Amino acid sequence: MIEITALASSSKGNCYRVTDGHTPLLLECGINYREIQKGFEFRMSEVAGCLVTHEHGDHCKSIKDVLKAGINCYMSEGTAEAIGMEHHRIKKVSSKKQFTLGTWTVLPFDVQHDVSEPLGFLLANQAREKLLFATDTNYIKYRFQGLTHLMVECNFSEKILLENILSGKVPEVMKKRLRESHFSLENVKDFLKANDLSKVQEIWLLHLSDSNSDEKLFKEEIQKLTGKFVQVP
């Protein structure tokens, strides 16, 4: 059974613990390593690997410490180059080329963000559960069958963003960047409608904006649309 623990989920830092009961994984390492250790109850030797979506600090802040702990970090070649580190535990992976981590099969896929070569990940375990992990993207062009768990960014709402721009809380220049690099509530809804949710057990909405989101509203809207259990860490 898949268990998800959010250690951090915001523009200040992103980090998640995911396990199928056999193989614990670290998704992102954008917080202090000490906090990561606490989240894993200091059992870091059990972690089979760390998946890194892209090079922004709120997603890879502690990568040096993670590598030092003997944990392989999986990322695209573009992300590795942007981070600017050479290390034997940095494993470069490619979109649509799957690999194995313990009891997980991992399929990276390309997403849309203002960085070098960002990835999302589809994780499948031996119990035939499937977890989709996608953050910092404005669009996902792929469709997925048989998903049981979703962890997707829901950064902002178009309505809230426009209200904040009109009131002067958010500069106009932010509108273009947000629309081109982050998943809005409206786009998340379209994505969910386009996918097979028949087996979904839970949906996690990640990386909400501090100023352009509404946790209660987002949770209610997605629950109403899907009829599924929704978590907002």
Secondary structure, DSSP 8 states (H G I E B T S, - for coil): --EEEEEEEETTEEEEEEE-SS--EEE---S-HHHHHHHTTT-GGG---EE---S-HHHHTTHHHHHHTT--EEE-HHHHHHHT---TTEEE--TT--EEETTEEEEEEE---SSSS-EEEEEE-TTS-EEEEE-S-S------SS--EEEEE--B-HHHHHHHHHHTSS-THHHHHHHHHS-BHHHHHHHHHTS--TT--EEEEE---SSS--HHHHHHHHHHHH-SEEE--
